[in-house]
């Protein structure tokens, strides 16, 4: 089965090839950014929430252009105890409003003991199956919070620990893992794409630290190119007078009509090429009239 994959944040497009009228679209949402730390006090900020997951079938017309978006991760919290930004949605749209959409995770709260960002919700998500992301972990005096896991095809994203540095695991079948929290000065650690949440910043002394931006989402489009109908191997043409030829054949498998074209003999006796004259025939035994 042919597959198209998009991982770079921003607008994407795809043109289905001939014969393709539907496609399975899988979307992973981006994660929220983690919280930052100012230069006062000792402790860690909250981790970013993991992205969601959605899958569905869209209807398409071969040769038409269809568009979507790979979600960008939420912005890092500022070094003034700033809260991380929310990850943007990942989506792809077929005919009309036929759309698959996964939501982004929320940002971790900055400052000592900042709360972890909520995982991506299923509210607003679109698809035949939608899954939420895991929540980021809270910061504490001795550590920062871990990032939440991104959902996968078979499992919701898992939340980071609320009592230690362990980040949330990514959902089975495609979800990115959240990063573990840190216990030494630093901005935190990025989560695993797609959609794994970053850990919060930690500061015990010295300078302030920004958080970490969230990881991007992802789109996978799976489609099937239909096989052409089988060949006709038993065509029989029988003359029936001077102006008619009778054709018989066994209909090809998976074919609903057969286009029959004919060469027309010119006045000088030469036989011309195939012209525009044709007939759409649905079964064997149909008579084709000649132009003389």
Secondary structure, 3 states (H helix, E strand, C coil): CEEEEECCCEEEEEECCCCCCEEEEEEECCCCCCCCECCCCCEECCCCCCCCEEEEEEECCCCCEEEEEECCCCCCCCCCCCCCCCCCCEEEECCCCCEEEECCCCCCCCCCCCCCCCCCCCCCCECCEEECCCCCCCCECCECCCCCCCCCCCCCCCCCCCCCCCCCCCCCCCCCCCCCCCCCCECCCCCCCCCCCCCCCEECCCCCECCCCCCCCEEEEEECCCCCCCCCCCCEEEECCCCEEEEECCCCCCCCCEEEECCCECCCCCECCCCCCEEEECCCCCEEECCC
